[in-house]
Amino acid sequence: TEIYTLSLHDALPIYQIESAQDIGQGAPLLGSILPPPPTSNSDGTKTYAVNAGNGNGTESVMRFSSSLLFARVGDTVTWTNPDPMMPHTVTLPGSDGVFDESFAPAGGLTYDGSEFTSSGVLMPGGTYSLKFTKPGTYNYECLIHDTVGMKATIIVQP
């Protein structure tokens, strides 16, 4: 697996990208899933954009565009599903570490690691945003494609 680390945010790497290839064709689609740099908000926080999957109508990549993202407390992550064919979820466990297998939206607009939180099914073009309010290491996954490795981590620092 090739790993790409992009940019710096207060001396921390922001995104880590694993080399993504379509399983069926072996076509490299990495260049089309690189996330943009974060945007700065008026309150000093940042908003990070992460693709939930990617595709071109023929091939699909069942990966988040960042396998590892570093953020700070108060920052927001917005996931977008740019794949024209495949639905995805963004699902984070509660403090028990259990991923509920429900595809319904759950939780609120913020996440501190204590409550199961999910976007529900993100259809093509759908978006989901979550503000992180507590330091920690948060694993998340797509419930639909977790068995093929659609999982990622956000490390939130103070």
Buried (B, 14 or more C-beta within 10 A) or exposed (E): EEEBEBEEBEEEBBBBBBEBBBEEEEEEBBEBBBBEEBEEEEEEBBBBBBBBBBBBEEBBBBBBBBBBBBBBBBBBBBBBBBBEEBBBBBBBBBEEEEBBEEBEBBBEEBBBBEBBBBBBBBEBEBEBBBBBBEBBEBEBBBBBBBEEBBBBBBBBBE
